[in-house]
């Protein structure tokens, strides 16, 4: 149903962001915590899109929060 579909999307977004973050040397949980501390308001879907479609911007974002 609809709830299951939303859960599946969230799992895939987390996997994408985690894989991209680990390639930059940071874990997913550390990334989310650092984003929250630095007041960057990006939701999970947008982070997943950046990690897949615009790796340069994603890398820049990770460098800024480190």
mmCIF file of the N, C-alpha and C atoms, coordinates in Angstrom:
data_MODEL
# 
_entry.id   MODEL 
# 
loop_
_atom_site.group_PDB 
_atom_site.id 
_atom_site.type_symbol 
_atom_site.label_atom_id 
_atom_site.label_alt_id 
_atom_site.label_comp_id 
_atom_site.label_asym_id 
_atom_site.label_entity_id 
_atom_site.label_seq_id 
_atom_site.pdbx_PDB_ins_code 
_atom_site.Cartn_x 
_atom_site.Cartn_y 
_atom_site.Cartn_z 
_atom_site.occupancy 
_atom_site.B_iso_or_equiv 
_atom_site.pdbx_formal_charge 
_atom_site.auth_seq_id 
_atom_site.auth_comp_id 
_atom_site.auth_asym_id 
_atom_site.auth_atom_id 
_atom_site.pdbx_PDB_model_num 
ATOM 1   N N  . UNK A 1 1  ? 0.793  -1.172 0.000  1.00 0.00 ? 1  UNK A N  1 
ATOM 2   C CA . UNK A 1 1  ? 0.000  0.000  0.000  1.00 0.00 ? 1  UNK A CA 1 
ATOM 3   C C  . UNK A 1 1  ? 0.858  1.267  0.000  1.00 0.00 ? 1  UNK A C  1 
ATOM 4   N N  . UNK A 1 2  ? 0.208  2.335  0.282  1.00 0.00 ? 2  UNK A N  1 
ATOM 5   C CA . UNK A 1 2  ? 0.862  3.646  0.234  1.00 0.00 ? 2  UNK A CA 1 
ATOM 6   C C  . UNK A 1 2  ? 1.937  3.790  1.304  1.00 0.00 ? 2  UNK A C  1 
ATOM 7   N N  . UNK A 1 3  ? 1.663  3.295  2.506  1.00 0.00 ? 3  UNK A N  1 
ATOM 8   C CA . UNK A 1 3  ? 2.645  3.403  3.592  1.00 0.00 ? 3  UNK A CA 1 
ATOM 9   C C  . UNK A 1 3  ? 3.904  2.617  3.265  1.00 0.00 ? 3  UNK A C  1 
ATOM 10  N N  . UNK A 1 4  ? 3.734  1.446  2.725  1.00 0.00 ? 4  UNK A N  1 
ATOM 11  C CA . UNK A 1 4  ? 4.876  0.587  2.365  1.00 0.00 ? 4  UNK A CA 1 
ATOM 12  C C  . UNK A 1 4  ? 5.723  1.265  1.286  1.00 0.00 ? 4  UNK A C  1 
ATOM 13  N N  . UNK A 1 5  ? 5.071  1.898  0.339  1.00 0.00 ? 5  UNK A N  1 
ATOM 14  C CA . UNK A 1 5  ? 5.774  2.583  -0.745 1.00 0.00 ? 5  UNK A CA 1 
ATOM 15  C C  . UNK A 1 5  ? 6.639  3.717  -0.191 1.00 0.00 ? 5  UNK A C  1 
ATOM 16  N N  . UNK A 1 6  ? 6.083  4.482  0.752  1.00 0.00 ? 6  UNK A N  1 
ATOM 17  C CA . UNK A 1 6  ? 6.832  5.570  1.377  1.00 0.00 ? 6  UNK A CA 1 
ATOM 18  C C  . UNK A 1 6  ? 8.029  5.033  2.143  1.00 0.00 ? 6  UNK A C  1 
ATOM 19  N N  . UNK A 1 7  ? 7.861  3.920  2.831  1.00 0.00 ? 7  UNK A N  1 
ATOM 20  C CA . UNK A 1 7  ? 8.957  3.307  3.570  1.00 0.00 ? 7  UNK A CA 1 
ATOM 21  C C  . UNK A 1 7  ? 10.068 2.859  2.626  1.00 0.00 ? 7  UNK A C  1 
ATOM 22  N N  . UNK A 1 8  ? 9.682  2.297  1.495  1.00 0.00 ? 8  UNK A N  1 
ATOM 23  C CA . UNK A 1 8  ? 10.662 1.834  0.519  1.00 0.00 ? 8  UNK A CA 1 
ATOM 24  C C  . UNK A 1 8  ? 11.467 2.995  -0.063 1.00 0.00 ? 8  UNK A C  1 
ATOM 25  N N  . UNK A 1 9  ? 10.795 4.101  -0.360 1.00 0.00 ? 9  UNK A N  1 
ATOM 26  C CA . UNK A 1 9  ? 11.500 5.272  -0.863 1.00 0.00 ? 9  UNK A CA 1 
ATOM 27  C C  . UNK A 1 9  ? 12.491 5.796  0.168  1.00 0.00 ? 9  UNK A C  1 
ATOM 28  N N  . UNK A 1 10 ? 12.049 5.875  1.425  1.00 0.00 ? 10 UNK A N  1 
ATOM 29  C CA . UNK A 1 10 ? 12.927 6.382  2.474  1.00 0.00 ? 10 UNK A CA 1 
ATOM 30  C C  . UNK A 1 10 ? 14.162 5.496  2.625  1.00 0.00 ? 10 UNK A C  1 
ATOM 31  N N  . UNK A 1 11 ? 13.980 4.182  2.574  1.00 0.00 ? 11 UNK A N  1 
ATOM 32  C CA . UNK A 1 11 ? 15.116 3.259  2.670  1.00 0.00 ? 11 UNK A CA 1 
ATOM 33  C C  . UNK A 1 11 ? 16.093 3.465  1.519  1.00 0.00 ? 11 UNK A C  1 
ATOM 34  N N  . UNK A 1 12 ? 15.576 3.642  0.313  1.00 0.00 ? 12 UNK A N  1 
ATOM 35  C CA . UNK A 1 12 ? 16.467 3.818  -0.839 1.00 0.00 ? 12 UNK A CA 1 
ATOM 36  C C  . UNK A 1 12 ? 17.196 5.157  -0.764 1.00 0.00 ? 12 UNK A C  1 
ATOM 37  N N  . UNK A 1 13 ? 16.530 6.213  -0.277 1.00 0.00 ? 13 UNK A N  1 
ATOM 38  C CA . UNK A 1 13 ? 17.191 7.505  -0.131 1.00 0.00 ? 13 UNK A CA 1 
ATOM 39  C C  . UNK A 1 13 ? 18.318 7.428  0.893  1.00 0.00 ? 13 UNK A C  1 
ATOM 40  N N  . UNK A 1 14 ? 18.058 6.739  2.010  1.00 0.00 ? 14 UNK A N  1 
ATOM 41  C CA . UNK A 1 14 ? 19.089 6.596  3.035  1.00 0.00 ? 14 UNK A CA 1 
ATOM 42  C C  . UNK A 1 14 ? 20.277 5.822  2.488  1.00 0.00 ? 14 UNK A C  1 
ATOM 43  N N  . UNK A 1 15 ? 20.021 4.765  1.729  1.00 0.00 ? 15 UNK A N  1 
ATOM 44  C CA . UNK A 1 15 ? 21.110 3.980  1.139  1.00 0.00 ? 15 UNK A CA 1 
ATOM 45  C C  . UNK A 1 15 ? 21.945 4.819  0.187  1.00 0.00 ? 15 UNK A C  1 
ATOM 46  N N  . UNK A 1 16 ? 21.305 5.626  -0.634 1.00 0.00 ? 16 UNK A N  1 
ATOM 47  C CA . UNK A 1 16 ? 22.024 6.477  -1.584 1.00 0.00 ? 16 UNK A CA 1 
ATOM 48  C C  . UNK A 1 16 ? 22.900 7.503  -0.871 1.00 0.00 ? 16 UNK A C  1 
ATOM 49  N N  . UNK A 1 17 ? 22.319 8.170  0.116  1.00 0.00 ? 17 UNK A N  1 
ATOM 50  C CA . UNK A 1 17 ? 23.062 9.203  0.845  1.00 0.00 ? 17 UNK A CA 1 
ATOM 51  C C  . UNK A 1 17 ? 24.201 8.570  1.630  1.00 0.00 ? 17 UNK A C  1 
ATOM 52  N N  . UNK A 1 18 ? 23.945 7.431  2.244  1.00 0.00 ? 18 UNK A N  1 
ATOM 53  C CA . UNK A 1 18 ? 24.973 6.744  3.017  1.00 0.00 ? 18 UNK A CA 1 
ATOM 54  C C  . UNK A 1 18 ? 26.137 6.320  2.132  1.00 0.00 ? 18 UNK A C  1 
ATOM 55  N N  . UNK A 1 19 ? 25.848 5.780  0.972  1.00 0.00 ? 19 UNK A N  1 
ATOM 56  C CA . UNK A 1 19 ? 26.908 5.349  0.063  1.00 0.00 ? 19 UNK A CA 1 
ATOM 57  C C  . UNK A 1 19 ? 27.750 6.538  -0.411 1.00 0.00 ? 19 UNK A C  1 
ATOM 58  N N  . UNK A 1 20 ? 27.096 7.626  -0.748 1.00 0.00 ? 20 UNK A N  1 
ATOM 59  C CA . UNK A 1 20 ? 27.822 8.809  -1.196 1.00 0.00 ? 20 UNK A CA 1 
ATOM 60  C C  . UNK A 1 20 ? 28.632 9.431  -0.062 1.00 0.00 ? 20 UNK A C  1 
ATOM 61  N N  . UNK A 1 21 ? 28.070 9.444  1.124  1.00 0.00 ? 21 UNK A N  1 
ATOM 62  C CA . UNK A 1 21 ? 28.769 10.020 2.272  1.00 0.00 ? 21 UNK A CA 1 
ATOM 63  C C  . UNK A 1 21 ? 29.980 9.173  2.652  1.00 0.00 ? 21 UNK A C  1 
ATOM 64  N N  . UNK A 1 22 ? 29.831 7.869  2.612  1.00 0.00 ? 22 UNK A N  1 
ATOM 65  C CA . UNK A 1 22 ? 30.958 6.995  2.955  1.00 0.00 ? 22 UNK A CA 1 
ATOM 66  C C  . UNK A 1 22 ? 32.087 7.099  1.932  1.00 0.00 ? 22 UNK A C  1 
ATOM 67  N N  . UNK A 1 23 ? 31.761 7.387  0.700  1.00 0.00 ? 23 UNK A N  1 
ATOM 68  C CA . UNK A 1 23 ? 32.815 7.579  -0.296 1.00 0.00 ? 23 UNK A CA 1 
ATOM 69  C C  . UNK A 1 23 ? 33.612 8.843  -0.011 1.00 0.00 ? 23 UNK A C  1 
ATOM 70  N N  . UNK A 1 24 ? 33.001 9.770  0.747  1.00 0.00 ? 24 UNK A N  1 
ATOM 71  C CA . UNK A 1 24 ? 33.678 11.008 1.154  1.00 0.00 ? 24 UNK A CA 1 
ATOM 72  C C  . UNK A 1 24 ? 34.300 10.880 2.543  1.00 0.00 ? 24 UNK A C  1 
ATOM 73  N N  . UNK A 1 25 ? 34.132 9.732  3.185  1.00 0.00 ? 25 UNK A N  1 
ATOM 74  C CA . UNK A 1 25 ? 34.760 9.489  4.479  1.00 0.00 ? 25 UNK A CA 1 
ATOM 75  C C  . UNK A 1 25 ? 33.941 9.896  5.685  1.00 0.00 ? 25 UNK A C  1 
ATOM 76  N N  . UNK A 1 26 ? 32.622 9.910  5.561  1.00 0.00 ? 26 UNK A N  1 
ATOM 77  C CA . UNK A 1 26 ? 31.746 10.285 6.674  1.00 0.00 ? 26 UNK A CA 1 
ATOM 78  C C  . UNK A 1 26 ? 30.556 9.330  6.674  1.00 0.00 ? 26 UNK A C  1 
ATOM 79  N N  . UNK A 1 27 ? 30.022 9.029  7.851  1.00 0.00 ? 27 UNK A N  1 
ATOM 80  C CA . UNK A 1 27 ? 28.879 8.127  7.923  1.00 0.00 ? 27 UNK A CA 1 
ATOM 81  C C  . UNK A 1 27 ? 27.583 8.917  7.790  1.00 0.00 ? 27 UNK A C  1 
ATOM 82  N N  . UNK A 1 28 ? 26.504 8.202  7.529  1.00 0.00 ? 28 UNK A N  1 
ATOM 83  C CA . UNK A 1 28 ? 25.194 8.831  7.350  1.00 0.00 ? 28 UNK A CA 1 
ATOM 84  C C  . UNK A 1 28 ? 24.744 9.550  8.613  1.00 0.00 ? 28 UNK A C  1 
ATOM 85  N N  . UNK A 1 29 ? 24.881 8.896  9.746  1.00 0.00 ? 29 UNK A N  1 
ATOM 86  C CA . UNK A 1 29 ? 24.411 9.504  10.993 1.00 0.00 ? 29 UNK A CA 1 
ATOM 87  C C  . UNK A 1 29 ? 25.220 10.749 11.343 1.00 0.00 ? 29 UNK A C  1 
ATOM 88  N N  . UNK A 1 30 ? 26.510 10.713 11.098 1.00 0.00 ? 30 UNK A N  1 
ATOM 89  C CA . UNK A 1 30 ? 27.348 11.887 11.344 1.00 0.00 ? 30 UNK A CA 1 
ATOM 90  C C  . UNK A 1 30 ? 26.963 13.012 10.396 1.00 0.00 ? 30 UNK A C  1 
ATOM 91  N N  . UNK A 1 31 ? 26.672 12.679 9.159  1.00 0.00 ? 31 UNK A N  1 
ATOM 92  C CA . UNK A 1 31 ? 26.246 13.672 8.178  1.00 0.00 ? 31 UNK A CA 1 
ATOM 93  C C  . UNK A 1 31 ? 24.957 14.355 8.618  1.00 0.00 ? 31 UNK A C  1 
ATOM 94  N N  . UNK A 1 32 ? 23.950 13.573 8.996  1.00 0.00 ? 32 UNK A N  1 
ATOM 95  C CA . UNK A 1 32 ? 22.664 14.153 9.413  1.00 0.00 ? 32 UNK A CA 1 
ATOM 96  C C  . UNK A 1 32 ? 22.821 15.018 10.657 1.00 0.00 ? 32 UNK A C  1 
ATOM 97  N N  . UNK A 1 33 ? 23.643 14.566 11.599 1.00 0.00 ? 33 UNK A N  1 
ATOM 98  C CA . UNK A 1 33 ? 23.865 15.331 12.811 1.00 0.00 ? 33 UNK A CA 1 
ATOM 99  C C  . UNK A 1 33 ? 24.586 16.647 12.500 1.00 0.00 ? 33 UNK A C  1 
ATOM 100 N N  . UNK A 1 34 ? 25.576 16.601 11.632 1.00 0.00 ? 34 UNK A N  1 
ATOM 101 C CA . UNK A 1 34 ? 26.314 17.810 11.260 1.00 0.00 ? 34 UNK A CA 1 
ATOM 102 C C  . UNK A 1 34 ? 25.430 18.795 10.501 1.00 0.00 ? 34 UNK A C  1 
ATOM 103 N N  . UNK A 1 35 ? 24.571 18.291 9.647  1.00 0.00 ? 35 UNK A N  1 
ATOM 104 C CA . UNK A 1 35 ? 23.642 19.163 8.929  1.00 0.00 ? 35 UNK A CA 1 
ATOM 105 C C  . UNK A 1 35 ? 22.690 19.861 9.892  1.00 0.00 ? 35 UNK A C  1 
ATOM 106 N N  . UNK A 1 36 ? 22.226 19.119 10.882 1.00 0.00 ? 36 UNK A N  1 
ATOM 107 C CA . UNK A 1 36 ? 21.304 19.695 11.853 1.00 0.00 ? 36 UNK A CA 1 
ATOM 108 C C  . UNK A 1 36 ? 22.005 20.773 12.684 1.00 0.00 ? 36 UNK A C  1 
ATOM 109 N N  . UNK A 1 37 ? 23.243 20.512 13.098 1.00 0.00 ? 37 UNK A N  1 
ATOM 110 C CA . UNK A 1 37 ? 23.995 21.476 13.904 1.00 0.00 ? 37 UNK A CA 1 
ATOM 111 C C  . UNK A 1 37 ? 24.325 22.742 13.125 1.00 0.00 ? 37 UNK A C  1 
ATOM 112 N N  . UNK A 1 38 ? 24.588 22.597 11.830 1.00 0.00 ? 38 UNK A N  1 
ATOM 113 C CA . UNK A 1 38 ? 24.952 23.752 11.022 1.00 0.00 ? 38 UNK A CA 1 
ATOM 114 C C  . UNK A 1 38 ? 23.738 24.446 10.399 1.00 0.00 ? 38 UNK A C  1 
ATOM 115 N N  . UNK A 1 39 ? 22.552 24.037 10.779 1.00 0.00 ? 39 UNK A N  1 
ATOM 116 C CA . UNK A 1 39 ? 21.283 24.648 10.340 1.00 0.00 ? 39 UNK A CA 1 
ATOM 117 C C  . UNK A 1 39 ? 21.074 24.596 8.827  1.00 0.00 ? 39 UNK A C  1 
ATOM 118 N N  . UNK A 1 40 ? 21.516 23.521 8.208  1.00 0.00 ? 40 UNK A N  1 
ATOM 119 C CA . UNK A 1 40 ? 21.256 23.309 6.784  1.00 0.00 ? 40 UNK A CA 1 
ATOM 120 C C  . UNK A 1 40 ? 19.936 22.558 6.674  1.00 0.00 ? 40 UNK A C  1 
ATOM 121 N N  . UNK A 1 41 ? 18.978 23.156 6.013  1.00 0.00 ? 41 UNK A N  1 
ATOM 122 C CA . UNK A 1 41 ? 17.628 22.586 5.945  1.00 0.00 ? 41 UNK A CA 1 
ATOM 123 C C  . UNK A 1 41 ? 17.408 21.868 4.616  1.00 0.00 ? 41 UNK A C  1 
ATOM 124 N N  . UNK A 1 42 ? 18.001 20.691 4.490  1.00 0.00 ? 42 UNK A N  1 
ATOM 125 C CA . UNK A 1 42 ? 17.765 19.846 3.320  1.00 0.00 ? 42 UNK A CA 1 
ATOM 126 C C  . UNK A 1 42 ? 17.097 18.565 3.795  1.00 0.00 ? 42 UNK A C  1 
ATOM 127 N N  . UNK A 1 43 ? 16.021 18.202 3.131  1.00 0.00 ? 43 UNK A N  1 
ATOM 128 C CA . UNK A 1 43 ? 15.374 16.957 3.518  1.00 0.00 ? 43 UNK A CA 1 
ATOM 129 C C  . UNK A 1 43 ? 16.081 15.767 2.876  1.00 0.00 ? 43 UNK A C  1 
ATOM 130 N N  . UNK A 1 44 ? 15.673 14.588 3.267  1.00 0.00 ? 44 UNK A N  1 
ATOM 131 C CA . UNK A 1 44 ? 16.337 13.365 2.830  1.00 0.00 ? 44 UNK A CA 1 
ATOM 132 C C  . UNK A 1 44 ? 16.242 13.162 1.324  1.00 0.00 ? 44 UNK A C  1 
ATOM 133 N N  . UNK A 1 45 ? 15.113 13.504 0.749  1.00 0.00 ? 45 UNK A N  1 
ATOM 134 C CA . UNK A 1 45 ? 14.923 13.334 -0.691 1.00 0.00 ? 45 UNK A CA 1 
ATOM 135 C C  . UNK A 1 45 ? 15.899 14.220 -1.471 1.00 0.00 ? 45 UNK A C  1 
ATOM 136 N N  . UNK A 1 46 ? 16.058 15.461 -1.033 1.00 0.00 ? 46 UNK A N  1 
ATOM 137 C CA . UNK A 1 46 ? 16.964 16.377 -1.717 1.00 0.00 ? 46 UNK A CA 1 
ATOM 138 C C  . UNK A 1 46 ? 18.420 15.947 -1.556 1.00 0.00 ? 46 UNK A C  1 
ATOM 139 N N  . UNK A 1 47 ? 18.780 15.437 -0.384 1.00 0.00 ? 47 UNK A N  1 
ATOM 140 C CA . UNK A 1 47 ? 20.137 14.919 -0.192 1.00 0.00 ? 47 UNK A CA 1 
ATOM 141 C C  . UNK A 1 47 ? 20.408 13.742 -1.126 1.00 0.00 ? 47 UNK A C  1 
ATOM 142 N N  . UNK A 1 48 ? 19.421 12.878 -1.275 1.00 0.00 ? 48 UNK A N  1 
ATOM 143 C CA . UNK A 1 48 ? 19.580 11.730 -2.167 1.00 0.00 ? 48 UNK A CA 1 
ATOM 144 C C  . UNK A 1 48 ? 19.739 12.187 -3.614 1.00 0.00 ? 48 UNK A C  1 
ATOM 145 N N  . UNK A 1 49 ? 18.975 13.182 -4.020 1.00 0.00 ? 49 UNK A N  1 
ATOM 146 C CA . UNK A 1 49 ? 19.086 13.703 -5.388 1.00 0.00 ? 49 UNK A CA 1 
ATOM 147 C C  . UNK A 1 49 ? 20.462 14.326 -5.617 1.00 0.00 ? 49 UNK A C  1 
ATOM 148 N N  . UNK A 1 50 ? 20.939 15.085 -4.643 1.00 0.00 ? 50 UNK A N  1 
ATOM 149 C CA . UNK A 1 50 ? 22.266 15.684 -4.767 1.00 0.00 ? 50 UNK A CA 1 
ATOM 150 C C  . UNK A 1 50 ? 23.353 14.616 -4.849 1.00 0.00 ? 50 UNK A C  1 
ATOM 151 N N  . UNK A 1 51 ? 23.228 13.587 -4.033 1.00 0.00 ? 51 UNK A N  1 
ATOM 152 C CA . UNK A 1 51 ? 24.262 12.555 -4.001 1.00 0.00 ? 51 UNK A CA 1 
ATOM 153 C C  . UNK A 1 51 ? 24.341 11.776 -5.311 1.00 0.00 ? 51 UNK A C  1 
ATOM 154 N N  . UNK A 1 52 ? 23.232 11.669 -6.016 1.00 0.00 ? 52 UNK A N  1 
ATOM 155 C CA . UNK A 1 52 ? 23.210 10.897 -7.264 1.00 0.00 ? 52 UNK A CA 1 
ATOM 156 C C  . UNK A 1 52 ? 23.447 11.788 -8.485 1.00 0.00 ? 52 UNK A C  1 
ATOM 157 N N  . UNK A 1 53 ? 22.757 12.916 -8.557 1.00 0.00 ? 53 UNK A N  1 
ATOM 158 C CA . UNK A 1 53 ? 22.776 13.725 -9.769 1.00 0.00 ? 53 UNK A CA 1 
ATOM 159 C C  . UNK A 1 53 ? 23.833 14.833 -9.786 1.00 0.00 ? 53 UNK A C  1 
ATOM 160 N N  . UNK A 1 54 ? 24.197 15.337 -8.601 1.00 0.00 ? 54 UNK A N  1 
ATOM 161 C CA . UNK A 1 54 ? 25.137 16.448 -8.543 1.00 0.00 ? 54 UNK A CA 1 
ATOM 162 C C  . UNK A 1 54 ? 26.184 16.180 -7.473 1.00 0.00 ? 54 UNK A C  1 
ATOM 163 N N  . UNK A 1 55 ? 27.117 15.296 -7.790 1.00 0.00 ? 55 UNK A N  1 
ATOM 164 C CA . UNK A 1 55 ? 28.113 14.866 -6.816 1.00 0.00 ? 55 UNK A CA 1 
ATOM 165 C C  . UNK A 1 55 ? 29.061 15.986 -6.411 1.00 0.00 ? 55 UNK A C  1 
ATOM 166 N N  . UNK A 1 56 ? 29.286 16.928 -7.304 1.00 0.00 ? 56 UNK A N  1 
ATOM 167 C CA . UNK A 1 56 ? 30.174 18.042 -6.998 1.00 0.00 ? 56 UNK A CA 1 
ATOM 168 C C  . UNK A 1 56 ? 29.584 18.905 -5.881 1.00 0.00 ? 56 UNK A C  1 
ATOM 169 N N  . UNK A 1 57 ? 28.310 19.214 -5.968 1.00 0.00 ? 57 UNK A N  1 
ATOM 170 C CA . UNK A 1 57 ? 27.638 20.002 -4.938 1.00 0.00 ? 57 UNK A CA 1 
ATOM 171 C C  . UNK A 1 57 ? 27.552 19.225 -3.629 1.00 0.00 ? 57 UNK A C  1 
ATOM 172 N N  . UNK A 1 58 ? 27.301 17.932 -3.718 1.00 0.00 ? 58 UNK A N  1 
ATOM 173 C CA . UNK A 1 58 ? 27.242 17.095 -2.522 1.00 0.00 ? 58 UNK A CA 1 
ATOM 174 C C  . UNK A 1 58 ? 28.594 17.077 -1.813 1.00 0.00 ? 58 UNK A C  1 
ATOM 175 N N  . UNK A 1 59 ? 29.660 16.958 -2.570 1.00 0.00 ? 59 UNK A N  1 
ATOM 176 C CA . UNK A 1 59 ? 31.005 16.977 -1.987 1.00 0.00 ? 59 UNK A CA 1 
ATOM 177 C C  . UNK A 1 59 ? 31.299 18.324 -1.338 1.00 0.00 ? 59 UNK A C  1 
ATOM 178 N N  . UNK A 1 60 ? 30.892 19.399 -2.005 1.00 0.00 ? 60 UNK A N  1 
ATOM 179 C CA . UNK A 1 60 ? 31.082 20.738 -1.452 1.00 0.00 ? 60 UNK A CA 1 
ATOM 180 C C  . UNK A 1 60 ? 30.317 20.888 -0.141 1.00 0.00 ? 60 UNK A C  1 
ATOM 181 N N  . UNK A 1 61 ? 29.105 20.374 -0.097 1.00 0.00 ? 61 UNK A N  1 
ATOM 182 C CA . UNK A 1 61 ? 28.290 20.439 1.108  1.00 0.00 ? 61 UNK A CA 1 
ATOM 183 C C  . UNK A 1 61 ? 28.971 19.691 2.255  1.00 0.00 ? 61 UNK A C  1 
ATOM 184 N N  . UNK A 1 62 ? 29.527 18.518 1.959  1.00 0.00 ? 62 UNK A N  1 
ATOM 185 C CA . UNK A 1 62 ? 30.219 17.755 2.990  1.00 0.00 ? 62 UNK A CA 1 
ATOM 186 C C  . UNK A 1 62 ? 31.465 18.466 3.488  1.00 0.00 ? 62 UNK A C  1 
ATOM 187 N N  . UNK A 1 63 ? 32.182 19.121 2.584  1.00 0.00 ? 63 UNK A N  1 
ATOM 188 C CA . UNK A 1 63 ? 33.378 19.873 3.002  1.00 0.00 ? 63 UNK A CA 1 
ATOM 189 C C  . UNK A 1 63 ? 33.003 21.046 3.897  1.00 0.00 ? 63 UNK A C  1 
ATOM 190 N N  . UNK A 1 64 ? 31.868 21.668 3.636  1.00 0.00 ? 64 UNK A N  1 
ATOM 191 C CA . UNK A 1 64 ? 31.442 22.816 4.431  1.00 0.00 ? 64 UNK A CA 1 
ATOM 192 C C  . UNK A 1 64 ? 31.021 22.435 5.841  1.00 0.00 ? 64 UNK A C  1 
ATOM 193 N N  . UNK A 1 65 ? 30.416 21.256 6.001  1.00 0.00 ? 65 UNK A N  1 
ATOM 194 C CA . UNK A 1 65 ? 29.961 20.871 7.334  1.00 0.00 ? 65 UNK A CA 1 
ATOM 195 C C  . UNK A 1 65 ? 31.044 20.189 8.150  1.00 0.00 ? 65 UNK A C  1 
ATOM 196 N N  . UNK A 1 66 ? 32.118 19.759 7.502  1.00 0.00 ? 66 UNK A N  1 
ATOM 197 C CA . UNK A 1 66 ? 33.218 19.139 8.258  1.00 0.00 ? 66 UNK A CA 1 
ATOM 198 C C  . UNK A 1 66 ? 33.949 20.171 8.988  1.00 0.00 ? 66 UNK A C  1 
# 
